[in-house]
Structures are given as structure tokens and as C-alpha cells.
Amino acid sequence: MSLETRSMPISSIKAHSAEATGELADGAPPVVFTQNEETNPVLQDMPNHAEALELPALQQLLTMARGDITVGHGQPLEGLKERIRGRAAR
């Protein structure tokens, strides 16, 4: 379902809030509020919200890791077992 079909005026959401939250709990896509034909907040369930928050954090971690590798702060996988065993033996 595209965002256009899940866009609703805020007055409609207020009038049918129980329906909208029930649909979200059943796995429906997020609902975009509109006011004066402009998009405003988005109503979504918690799992989708948590996923939306995690994605930028994961992208930032990847960017940081790539930067570390670029400047030579990484170590090769070869010999990893020996390095771990050496630390555990101390």
C-alpha cells in the first residue's frame, strides 16, 4: 500500500483512532497525517518505530568502521584465533 492510500486528514484519525491503532497492531503500514493537505506526523507501531531508529545508528557504525579501516586501525582476520587465545591465557 502506498503512502497516498494511507494518508488521512488528522480529523479522520481523531474520529477513528481505535480503528487506526487496531490496524497498526495487525501489521498495517504507517498512517501519514495530513493537515491543510500538508503531511505532518506519522502514526506507526513500535516495532516499525524501533527499526526506523536502529537503521541510522547501524549506518553510522558502518561509516565509522570504514573510516577506521581507511586510516589503518583495523587488524587482519588472519591469526585472530591466536590473538584471542593469547589474551585468554594471560
C-alpha positions in Angstrom: 0.0 0.0 0.0 1.5 3.4 -1.0 1.6 6.4 1.3 -1.1 8.1 -0.6 -3.6 5.5 0.3 -2.6 5.6 3.9 -2.7 9.4 4.2 -5.6 10.6 6.3 -6.7 14.0 7.5 -6.0 14.5 11.2 -9.7 14.9 11.8 -10.3 11.4 10.4 -7.6 9.9 12.6 -9.1 11.6 15.7 -12.6 10.2 14.8 -11.3 6.7 14.1 -8.3 6.4 16.4 -9.3 3.0 17.7 -9.6 1.6 14.2 -6.3 3.1 13.1 -4.4 1.7 16.1 -6.0 -1.7 15.6 -5.0 -1.8 12.0 -1.4 -0.9 13.0 -1.4 -3.7 15.6 -2.4 -6.1 12.8 0.6 -5.1 10.7 -0.9 -2.3 8.5 1.6 0.2 7.1 2.1 3.5 8.9 -0.5 6.2 8.6 0.6 9.7 7.5 -1.5 12.6 9.0 -2.3 15.5 6.7 -3.5 18.9 7.7 -4.4 21.5 5.1 -3.1 18.9 2.5 0.4 19.0 4.0 1.9 15.9 5.6 2.5 16.1 9.3 3.2 13.3 11.9 3.3 9.6 11.1 1.5 7.0 13.2 3.3 3.7 13.3 3.6 0.7 15.6 6.5 0.2 18.0 8.4 -2.5 16.1 8.5 -0.3 12.9 9.5 2.7 15.0 12.3 0.9 16.7 13.5 -0.4 13.3 13.4 3.2 11.9 15.6 4.3 14.8 18.1 1.5 14.5 18.8 1.9 10.8 20.6 5.3 11.1 22.6 4.1 14.1 23.8 1.0 12.1 24.7 3.2 9.1 26.8 5.4 11.4 28.6 2.4 12.8 29.4 1.2 9.3 30.7 4.6 8.4 32.9 4.8 11.5 34.2 1.2 10.8 35.1 2.1 7.2 36.9 5.2 8.4 38.9 3.2 10.9 39.9 0.7 8.1 40.8 3.5 5.8 43.3 5.0 8.3 44.7 1.6 9.1 43.2 1.0 12.6 42.0 -2.5 11.7 43.6 -5.8 12.1 43.5 -8.7 9.6 41.4 -11.8 10.4 44.4 -14.0 9.8 45.8 -15.0 13.2 42.6 -13.9 15.1 42.3 -17.2 16.9 45.9 -17.0 18.2 45.5 -13.4 19.3 42.3 -14.3 21.3 43.9 -17.4 22.8 46.9 -15.3 23.8 44.8 -12.8 25.6 42.8 -15.5 27.3 45.9 -17.2 28.6 47.2 -14.1 30.3 
